[in-house]
C-alpha cells in the first residue's frame, strides 16, 4: 500500500513510501524512489491517521489477497 506523500515521505530522500508489513505496534515502510530503497519501521499513527487508514488498509488488502505477501 502506497502512502500519500502529503501524509508522509521518506526521511532520507523525500520519496514515496510503500507499506510492506504491519504488526501490532509498527508498520514497515520502503522508499520507492529510484536509488534510495530505505526501509524502516514507523509507529502505526506515523501518518496522522490515528493508525486506522494505513495499517487497517494494508491488513485489509492482505486479507483480500492483494498487495505483497
PyMOL Python script that loads the backbone (N, CA, C, O; Angstrom):
from pymol import cmd

cmd.read_pdbstr("""\
ATOM      1  N   UNK A   1       0.854  -1.171   0.000  1.00  0.00           N
ATOM      2  CA  UNK A   1       0.000   0.000   0.000  1.00  0.00           C
ATOM      3  C   UNK A   1       0.897   1.230   0.000  1.00  0.00           C
ATOM      4  O   UNK A   1       1.814   1.339   0.814  1.00  0.00           O
ATOM      5  N   UNK A   2       0.627   2.157  -0.921  1.00  0.00           N
ATOM      6  CA  UNK A   2       1.412   3.379  -1.011  1.00  0.00           C
ATOM      7  C   UNK A   2       0.883   4.430  -0.042  1.00  0.00           C
ATOM      8  O   UNK A   2      -0.324   4.539   0.179  1.00  0.00           O
ATOM      9  N   UNK A   3       1.801   5.200   0.532  1.00  0.00           N
ATOM     10  CA  UNK A   3       1.454   6.292   1.439  1.00  0.00           C
ATOM     11  C   UNK A   3       1.345   7.567   0.619  1.00  0.00           C
ATOM     12  O   UNK A   3       2.244   7.884  -0.160  1.00  0.00           O
ATOM     13  N   UNK A   4       0.256   8.295   0.786  1.00  0.00           N
ATOM     14  CA  UNK A   4       0.094   9.581   0.135  1.00  0.00           C
ATOM     15  C   UNK A   4       1.225  10.494   0.611  1.00  0.00           C
ATOM     16  O   UNK A   4       1.450  10.621   1.815  1.00  0.00           O
ATOM     17  N   UNK A   5       1.937  11.133  -0.323  1.00  0.00           N
ATOM     18  CA  UNK A   5       3.096  11.942   0.056  1.00  0.00           C
ATOM     19  C   UNK A   5       2.715  13.158   0.890  1.00  0.00           C
ATOM     20  O   UNK A   5       3.583  13.736   1.544  1.00  0.00           O
ATOM     21  N   UNK A   6       1.461  13.560   0.891  1.00  0.00           N
ATOM     22  CA  UNK A   6       1.023  14.639   1.777  1.00  0.00           C
ATOM     23  C   UNK A   6       0.964  14.152   3.219  1.00  0.00           C
ATOM     24  O   UNK A   6       1.018  14.958   4.148  1.00  0.00           O
ATOM     25  N   UNK A   7       0.854  12.847   3.412  1.00  0.00           N
ATOM     26  CA  UNK A   7       0.786  12.271   4.753  1.00  0.00           C
ATOM     27  C   UNK A   7       2.164  11.927   5.302  1.00  0.00           C
ATOM     28  O   UNK A   7       2.384  11.992   6.511  1.00  0.00           O
ATOM     29  N   UNK A   8       3.092  11.562   4.423  1.00  0.00           N
ATOM     30  CA  UNK A   8       4.434  11.189   4.866  1.00  0.00           C
ATOM     31  C   UNK A   8       5.301  10.814   3.686  1.00  0.00           C
ATOM     32  O   UNK A   8       4.809  10.347   2.658  1.00  0.00           O
ATOM     33  N   UNK A   9       6.600  11.025   3.844  1.00  0.00           N
ATOM     34  CA  UNK A   9       7.555  10.732   2.782  1.00  0.00           C
ATOM     35  C   UNK A   9       8.824  10.150   3.400  1.00  0.00           C
ATOM     36  O   UNK A   9       9.013  10.208   4.615  1.00  0.00           O
ATOM     37  N   UNK A  10       9.676   9.599   2.570  1.00  0.00           N
ATOM     38  CA  UNK A  10      10.928   9.004   3.022  1.00  0.00           C
ATOM     39  C   UNK A  10      11.754  10.022   3.800  1.00  0.00           C
ATOM     40  O   UNK A  10      11.941  11.150   3.343  1.00  0.00           O
ATOM     41  N   UNK A  11      12.241   9.635   4.954  1.00  0.00           N
ATOM     42  CA  UNK A  11      13.026  10.548   5.774  1.00  0.00           C
ATOM     43  C   UNK A  11      14.421  10.781   5.209  1.00  0.00           C
ATOM     44  O   UNK A  11      15.110  11.712   5.626  1.00  0.00           O
ATOM     45  N   UNK A  12      14.841   9.949   4.266  1.00  0.00           N
ATOM     46  CA  UNK A  12      16.165  10.122   3.667  1.00  0.00           C
ATOM     47  C   UNK A  12      16.137  10.997   2.422  1.00  0.00           C
ATOM     48  O   UNK A  12      16.996  11.861   2.243  1.00  0.00           O
ATOM     49  N   UNK A  13      15.135  10.770   1.553  1.00  0.00           N
ATOM     50  CA  UNK A  13      15.152  11.464   0.258  1.00  0.00           C
ATOM     51  C   UNK A  13      13.851  12.188  -0.081  1.00  0.00           C
ATOM     52  O   UNK A  13      13.810  12.941  -1.054  1.00  0.00           O
ATOM     53  N   UNK A  14      12.796  11.980   0.692  1.00  0.00           N
ATOM     54  CA  UNK A  14      11.518  12.612   0.396  1.00  0.00           C
ATOM     55  C   UNK A  14      10.673  11.853  -0.605  1.00  0.00           C
ATOM     56  O   UNK A  14       9.631  12.347  -1.038  1.00  0.00           O
ATOM     57  N   UNK A  15      11.110  10.647  -0.984  1.00  0.00           N
ATOM     58  CA  UNK A  15      10.380   9.830  -1.942  1.00  0.00           C
ATOM     59  C   UNK A  15       9.118   9.223  -1.351  1.00  0.00           C
ATOM     60  O   UNK A  15       8.861   9.323  -0.152  1.00  0.00           O
ATOM     61  N   UNK A  16       8.338   8.592  -2.218  1.00  0.00           N
ATOM     62  CA  UNK A  16       7.089   7.969  -1.790  1.00  0.00           C
ATOM     63  C   UNK A  16       7.384   6.671  -1.052  1.00  0.00           C
ATOM     64  O   UNK A  16       8.288   5.919  -1.417  1.00  0.00           O
ATOM     65  N   UNK A  17       6.601   6.425  -0.007  1.00  0.00           N
ATOM     66  CA  UNK A  17       6.752   5.227   0.811  1.00  0.00           C
ATOM     67  C   UNK A  17       5.694   4.196   0.456  1.00  0.00           C
ATOM     68  O   UNK A  17       4.565   4.529   0.095  1.00  0.00           O
ATOM     69  N   UNK A  18       6.090   2.938   0.569  1.00  0.00           N
ATOM     70  CA  UNK A  18       5.173   1.815   0.408  1.00  0.00           C
ATOM     71  C   UNK A  18       5.199   1.029   1.715  1.00  0.00           C
ATOM     72  O   UNK A  18       6.272   0.732   2.241  1.00  0.00           O
ATOM     73  N   UNK A  19       4.034   0.695   2.235  1.00  0.00           N
ATOM     74  CA  UNK A  19       3.942  -0.126   3.442  1.00  0.00           C
ATOM     75  C   UNK A  19       4.126  -1.574   3.015  1.00  0.00           C
ATOM     76  O   UNK A  19       3.417  -2.068   2.139  1.00  0.00           O
ATOM     77  N   UNK A  20       5.086  -2.250   3.644  1.00  0.00           N
ATOM     78  CA  UNK A  20       5.370  -3.634   3.272  1.00  0.00           C
ATOM     79  C   UNK A  20       4.991  -4.630   4.354  1.00  0.00           C
ATOM     80  O   UNK A  20       4.912  -5.829   4.088  1.00  0.00           O
ATOM     81  N   UNK A  21       4.752  -4.147   5.585  1.00  0.00           N
ATOM     82  CA  UNK A  21       4.369  -5.051   6.667  1.00  0.00           C
ATOM     83  C   UNK A  21       3.748  -4.235   7.790  1.00  0.00           C
ATOM     84  O   UNK A  21       4.069  -3.060   7.966  1.00  0.00           O
ATOM     85  N   UNK A  22       2.863  -4.862   8.543  1.00  0.00           N
ATOM     86  CA  UNK A  22       2.224  -4.239   9.701  1.00  0.00           C
ATOM     87  C   UNK A  22       2.160  -5.275  10.806  1.00  0.00           C
ATOM     88  O   UNK A  22       1.817  -6.433  10.567  1.00  0.00           O
ATOM     89  N   UNK A  23       2.492  -4.851  12.021  1.00  0.00           N
ATOM     90  CA  UNK A  23       2.250  -5.712  13.178  1.00  0.00           C
ATOM     91  C   UNK A  23       1.457  -4.906  14.199  1.00  0.00           C
ATOM     92  O   UNK A  23       0.924  -3.850  13.858  1.00  0.00           O
ATOM     93  N   UNK A  24       1.367  -5.368  15.424  1.00  0.00           N
ATOM     94  CA  UNK A  24       0.527  -4.685  16.404  1.00  0.00           C
ATOM     95  C   UNK A  24       1.109  -3.367  16.906  1.00  0.00           C
ATOM     96  O   UNK A  24       0.409  -2.621  17.592  1.00  0.00           O
ATOM     97  N   UNK A  25       2.364  -3.055  16.588  1.00  0.00           N
ATOM     98  CA  UNK A  25       2.987  -1.824  17.066  1.00  0.00           C
ATOM     99  C   UNK A  25       3.570  -0.943  15.971  1.00  0.00           C
ATOM    100  O   UNK A  25       3.662   0.273  16.144  1.00  0.00           O
ATOM    101  N   UNK A  26       3.958  -1.522  14.864  1.00  0.00           N
ATOM    102  CA  UNK A  26       4.676  -0.764  13.838  1.00  0.00           C
ATOM    103  C   UNK A  26       4.228  -1.138  12.427  1.00  0.00           C
ATOM    104  O   UNK A  26       3.588  -2.163  12.195  1.00  0.00           O
ATOM    105  N   UNK A  27       4.597  -0.254  11.496  1.00  0.00           N
ATOM    106  CA  UNK A  27       4.475  -0.535  10.071  1.00  0.00           C
ATOM    107  C   UNK A  27       5.886  -0.459   9.502  1.00  0.00           C
ATOM    108  O   UNK A  27       6.669   0.411   9.885  1.00  0.00           O
ATOM    109  N   UNK A  28       6.207  -1.359   8.600  1.00  0.00           N
ATOM    110  CA  UNK A  28       7.475  -1.303   7.891  1.00  0.00           C
ATOM    111  C   UNK A  28       7.222  -0.620   6.563  1.00  0.00           C
ATOM    112  O   UNK A  28       6.324  -1.002   5.814  1.00  0.00           O
ATOM    113  N   UNK A  29       8.030   0.404   6.277  1.00  0.00           N
ATOM    114  CA  UNK A  29       7.874   1.144   5.029  1.00  0.00           C
ATOM    115  C   UNK A  29       9.144   1.022   4.199  1.00  0.00           C
ATOM    116  O   UNK A  29      10.242   0.853   4.728  1.00  0.00           O
ATOM    117  N   UNK A  30       8.965   1.110   2.885  1.00  0.00           N
ATOM    118  CA  UNK A  30      10.054   1.027   1.919  1.00  0.00           C
ATOM    119  C   UNK A  30       9.929   2.212   0.981  1.00  0.00           C
ATOM    120  O   UNK A  30       8.851   2.481   0.452  1.00  0.00           O
ATOM    121  N   UNK A  31      11.043   2.931   0.772  1.00  0.00           N
ATOM    122  CA  UNK A  31      11.036   4.044  -0.168  1.00  0.00           C
ATOM    123  C   UNK A  31      11.049   3.498  -1.588  1.00  0.00           C
ATOM    124  O   UNK A  31      11.846   2.621  -1.919  1.00  0.00           O
ATOM    125  N   UNK A  32      10.158   4.026  -2.426  1.00  0.00           N
ATOM    126  CA  UNK A  32      10.049   3.563  -3.809  1.00  0.00           C
ATOM    127  C   UNK A  32      10.876   4.403  -4.775  1.00  0.00           C
ATOM    128  O   UNK A  32      10.892   4.121  -5.973  1.00  0.00           O
ATOM    129  N   UNK A  33      11.565   5.432  -4.274  1.00  0.00           N
ATOM    130  CA  UNK A  33      12.350   6.309  -5.153  1.00  0.00           C
ATOM    131  C   UNK A  33      13.555   5.555  -5.712  1.00  0.00           C
ATOM    132  O   UNK A  33      14.244   4.847  -4.977  1.00  0.00           O
ATOM    133  N   UNK A  34      13.806   5.705  -7.006  1.00  0.00           N
ATOM    134  CA  UNK A  34      14.977   5.058  -7.606  1.00  0.00           C
ATOM    135  C   UNK A  34      16.258   5.504  -6.900  1.00  0.00           C
ATOM    136  O   UNK A  34      16.475   6.691  -6.659  1.00  0.00           O
ATOM    137  N   UNK A  35      17.086   4.533  -6.580  1.00  0.00           N
ATOM    138  CA  UNK A  35      18.363   4.824  -5.940  1.00  0.00           C
ATOM    139  C   UNK A  35      18.304   4.968  -4.436  1.00  0.00           C
ATOM    140  O   UNK A  35      19.353   5.088  -3.803  1.00  0.00           O
ATOM    141  N   UNK A  36      17.135   4.962  -3.838  1.00  0.00           N
ATOM    142  CA  UNK A  36      17.056   5.092  -2.376  1.00  0.00           C
ATOM    143  C   UNK A  36      16.837   3.720  -1.751  1.00  0.00           C
ATOM    144  O   UNK A  36      17.785   3.091  -1.281  1.00  0.00           O
ATOM    145  N   UNK A  37      15.600   3.261  -1.743  1.00  0.00           N
ATOM    146  CA  UNK A  37      15.300   1.940  -1.212  1.00  0.00           C
ATOM    147  C   UNK A  37      15.400   1.787   0.290  1.00  0.00           C
ATOM    148  O   UNK A  37      15.428   0.663   0.792  1.00  0.00           O
ATOM    149  N   UNK A  38      15.455   2.922   1.044  1.00  0.00           N
ATOM    150  CA  UNK A  38      15.486   2.818   2.502  1.00  0.00           C
ATOM    151  C   UNK A  38      14.258   2.077   3.010  1.00  0.00           C
ATOM    152  O   UNK A  38      13.166   2.215   2.459  1.00  0.00           O
ATOM    153  N   UNK A  39      14.441   1.310   4.039  1.00  0.00           N
ATOM    154  CA  UNK A  39      13.353   0.588   4.674  1.00  0.00           C
ATOM    155  C   UNK A  39      13.505   0.756   6.182  1.00  0.00           C
ATOM    156  O   UNK A  39      14.597   0.594   6.727  1.00  0.00           O
ATOM    157  N   UNK A  40      12.407   1.080   6.848  1.00  0.00           N
ATOM    158  CA  UNK A  40      12.468   1.272   8.287  1.00  0.00           C
ATOM    159  C   UNK A  40      11.068   1.125   8.886  1.00  0.00           C
ATOM    160  O   UNK A  40      10.070   1.131   8.166  1.00  0.00           O
ATOM    161  N   UNK A  41      11.013   0.994  10.198  1.00  0.00           N
ATOM    162  CA  UNK A  41       9.745   0.866  10.911  1.00  0.00           C
ATOM    163  C   UNK A  41       9.283   2.232  11.393  1.00  0.00           C
ATOM    164  O   UNK A  41      10.090   3.077  11.782  1.00  0.00           O
ATOM    165  N   UNK A  42       7.973   2.435  11.362  1.00  0.00           N
ATOM    166  CA  UNK A  42       7.351   3.637  11.902  1.00  0.00           C
ATOM    167  C   UNK A  42       6.192   3.210  12.801  1.00  0.00           C
ATOM    168  O   UNK A  42       5.703   2.085  12.700  1.00  0.00           O
ATOM    169  N   UNK A  43       5.759   4.114  13.679  1.00  0.00           N
ATOM    170  CA  UNK A  43       4.618   3.824  14.532  1.00  0.00           C
ATOM    171  C   UNK A  43       3.348   3.741  13.691  1.00  0.00           C
ATOM    172  O   UNK A  43       3.297   4.281  12.586  1.00  0.00           O
ATOM    173  N   UNK A  44       2.343   3.077  14.202  1.00  0.00           N
ATOM    174  CA  UNK A  44       1.093   2.899  13.464  1.00  0.00           C
ATOM    175  C   UNK A  44       0.419   4.220  13.115  1.00  0.00           C
ATOM    176  O   UNK A  44      -0.275   4.311  12.103  1.00  0.00           O
ATOM    177  N   UNK A  45       0.616   5.245  13.943  1.00  0.00           N
ATOM    178  CA  UNK A  45      -0.021   6.536  13.671  1.00  0.00           C
ATOM    179  C   UNK A  45       0.961   7.551  13.070  1.00  0.00           C
ATOM    180  O   UNK A  45       0.748   8.758  13.189  1.00  0.00           O
ATOM    181  N   UNK A  46       2.004   7.083  12.444  1.00  0.00           N
ATOM    182  CA  UNK A  46       3.045   7.959  11.902  1.00  0.00           C
ATOM    183  C   UNK A  46       2.536   8.910  10.820  1.00  0.00           C
ATOM    184  O   UNK A  46       3.154   9.948  10.580  1.00  0.00           O
ATOM    185  N   UNK A  47       1.441   8.583  10.173  1.00  0.00           N
ATOM    186  CA  UNK A  47       0.974   9.396   9.057  1.00  0.00           C
ATOM    187  C   UNK A  47      -0.272  10.210   9.401  1.00  0.00           C
ATOM    188  O   UNK A  47      -1.016  10.626   8.513  1.00  0.00           O
ATOM    189  N   UNK A  48      -0.491  10.432  10.690  1.00  0.00           N
ATOM    190  CA  UNK A  48      -1.558  11.311  11.134  1.00  0.00           C
ATOM    191  C   UNK A  48      -2.964  10.770  10.982  1.00  0.00           C
ATOM    192  O   UNK A  48      -3.927  11.537  10.966  1.00  0.00           O
ATOM    193  N   UNK A  49      -3.094   9.465  10.871  1.00  0.00           N
ATOM    194  CA  UNK A  49      -4.431   8.873  10.683  1.00  0.00           C
ATOM    195  C   UNK A  49      -4.897   8.097  11.909  1.00  0.00           C
ATOM    196  O   UNK A  49      -5.887   7.367  11.851  1.00  0.00           O
ATOM    197  N   UNK A  50      -4.180   8.258  13.018  1.00  0.00           N
ATOM    198  CA  UNK A  50      -4.551   7.536  14.226  1.00  0.00           C
ATOM    199  C   UNK A  50      -4.342   6.037  14.114  1.00  0.00           C
ATOM    200  O   UNK A  50      -4.879   5.270  14.913  1.00  0.00           O
ATOM    201  N   UNK A  51      -3.568   5.617  13.130  1.00  0.00           N
ATOM    202  CA  UNK A  51      -3.295   4.199  12.955  1.00  0.00           C
ATOM    203  C   UNK A  51      -4.409   3.439  12.261  1.00  0.00           C
ATOM    204  O   UNK A  51      -4.398   2.209  12.243  1.00  0.00           O
ATOM    205  N   UNK A  52      -5.372   4.154  11.690  1.00  0.00           N
ATOM    206  CA  UNK A  52      -6.525   3.470  11.103  1.00  0.00           C
ATOM    207  C   UNK A  52      -6.414   3.271   9.600  1.00  0.00           C
ATOM    208  O   UNK A  52      -6.463   2.135   9.126  1.00  0.00           O
ATOM    209  N   UNK A  53      -6.269   4.332   8.853  1.00  0.00           N
ATOM    210  CA  UNK A  53      -6.329   4.233   7.388  1.00  0.00           C
ATOM    211  C   UNK A  53      -5.245   3.327   6.819  1.00  0.00           C
ATOM    212  O   UNK A  53      -5.548   2.385   6.087  1.00  0.00           O
ATOM    213  N   UNK A  54      -3.995   3.598   7.144  1.00  0.00           N
ATOM    214  CA  UNK A  54      -2.910   2.859   6.506  1.00  0.00           C
ATOM    215  C   UNK A  54      -2.722   1.458   7.081  1.00  0.00           C
ATOM    216  O   UNK A  54      -2.597   0.501   6.317  1.00  0.00           O
ATOM    217  N   UNK A  55      -2.699   1.313   8.384  1.00  0.00           N
ATOM    218  CA  UNK A  55      -2.467  -0.028   8.932  1.00  0.00           C
ATOM    219  C   UNK A  55      -3.641  -0.953   8.646  1.00  0.00           C
ATOM    220  O   UNK A  55      -3.440  -2.092   8.224  1.00  0.00           O
ATOM    221  N   UNK A  56      -4.854  -0.485   8.868  1.00  0.00           N
ATOM    222  CA  UNK A  56      -6.018  -1.333   8.582  1.00  0.00           C
ATOM    223  C   UNK A  56      -6.208  -1.533   7.085  1.00  0.00           C
ATOM    224  O   UNK A  56      -6.653  -2.596   6.652  1.00  0.00           O
ATOM    225  N   UNK A  57      -5.876  -0.521   6.294  1.00  0.00           N
ATOM    226  CA  UNK A  57      -5.957  -0.659   4.843  1.00  0.00           C
ATOM    227  C   UNK A  57      -5.002  -1.721   4.330  1.00  0.00           C
ATOM    228  O   UNK A  57      -5.356  -2.511   3.455  1.00  0.00           O
ATOM    229  N   UNK A  58      -3.786  -1.742   4.875  1.00  0.00           N
ATOM    230  CA  UNK A  58      -2.803  -2.746   4.487  1.00  0.00           C
ATOM    231  C   UNK A  58      -3.290  -4.139   4.864  1.00  0.00           C
ATOM    232  O   UNK A  58      -3.240  -5.062   4.051  1.00  0.00           O
ATOM    233  N   UNK A  59      -3.757  -4.286   6.087  1.00  0.00           N
ATOM    234  CA  UNK A  59      -4.245  -5.583   6.553  1.00  0.00           C
ATOM    235  C   UNK A  59      -5.431  -6.040   5.707  1.00  0.00           C
ATOM    236  O   UNK A  59      -5.530  -7.216   5.354  1.00  0.00           O
ATOM    237  N   UNK A  60      -6.324  -5.119   5.385  1.00  0.00           N
ATOM    238  CA  UNK A  60      -7.482  -5.443   4.549  1.00  0.00           C
ATOM    239  C   UNK A  60      -7.041  -5.929   3.169  1.00  0.00           C
ATOM    240  O   UNK A  60      -7.589  -6.901   2.649  1.00  0.00           O
ATOM    241  N   UNK A  61      -6.053  -5.257   2.574  1.00  0.00           N
ATOM    242  CA  UNK A  61      -5.522  -5.694   1.273  1.00  0.00           C
ATOM    243  C   UNK A  61      -4.979  -7.117   1.361  1.00  0.00           C
ATOM    244  O   UNK A  61      -5.211  -7.935   0.471  1.00  0.00           O
ATOM    245  N   UNK A  62      -4.259  -7.402   2.433  1.00  0.00           N
ATOM    246  CA  UNK A  62      -3.672  -8.731   2.596  1.00  0.00           C
ATOM    247  C   UNK A  62      -4.756  -9.797   2.726  1.00  0.00           C
ATOM    248  O   UNK A  62      -4.634 -10.886   2.166  1.00  0.00           O
ATOM    249  N   UNK A  63      -5.808  -9.481   3.461  1.00  0.00           N
ATOM    250  CA  UNK A  63      -6.889 -10.446   3.642  1.00  0.00           C
ATOM    251  C   UNK A  63      -7.651 -10.708   2.343  1.00  0.00           C
ATOM    252  O   UNK A  63      -8.179 -11.800   2.131  1.00  0.00           O
ATOM    253  N   UNK A  64      -7.700  -9.696   1.481  1.00  0.00           N
ATOM    254  CA  UNK A  64      -8.358  -9.863   0.177  1.00  0.00           C
ATOM    255  C   UNK A  64      -7.438 -10.499  -0.848  1.00  0.00           C
ATOM    256  O   UNK A  64      -7.856 -10.756  -1.978  1.00  0.00           O
ATOM    257  N   UNK A  65      -6.188 -10.757  -0.472  1.00  0.00           N
ATOM    258  CA  UNK A  65      -5.253 -11.405  -1.379  1.00  0.00           C
ATOM    259  C   UNK A  65      -4.506 -10.455  -2.271  1.00  0.00           C
ATOM    260  O   UNK A  65      -3.819 -10.899  -3.191  1.00  0.00           O
ATOM    261  N   UNK A  66      -4.610  -9.166  -2.037  1.00  0.00           N
ATOM    262  CA  UNK A  66      -3.900  -8.183  -2.848  1.00  0.00           C
ATOM    263  C   UNK A  66      -2.591  -7.775  -2.211  1.00  0.00           C
ATOM    264  O   UNK A  66      -2.252  -8.236  -1.120  1.00  0.00           O
ATOM    265  N   UNK A  67      -1.868  -6.929  -2.876  1.00  0.00           N
ATOM    266  CA  UNK A  67      -0.623  -6.421  -2.325  1.00  0.00           C
ATOM    267  C   UNK A  67       0.454  -7.475  -2.290  1.00  0.00           C
ATOM    268  O   UNK A  67       0.374  -8.492  -2.978  1.00  0.00           O
ATOM    269  N   UNK A  68       1.455  -7.223  -1.487  1.00  0.00           N
ATOM    270  CA  UNK A  68       2.583  -8.134  -1.378  1.00  0.00           C
ATOM    271  C   UNK A  68       2.307  -9.178  -0.302  1.00  0.00           C
ATOM    272  O   UNK A  68       1.563  -8.911   0.642  1.00  0.00           O
ATOM    273  N   UNK A  69       2.889 -10.344  -0.431  1.00  0.00           N
ATOM    274  CA  UNK A  69       2.654 -11.404   0.566  1.00  0.00           C
ATOM    275  C   UNK A  69       3.207 -11.045   1.916  1.00  0.00           C
ATOM    276  O   UNK A  69       3.091 -11.827   2.859  1.00  0.00           O
TER     277      UNK A  69
END
""", "prot")
cmd.dss("prot")
cmd.show_as("cartoon", "prot")
cmd.util.cbc("prot")
cmd.orient("prot")
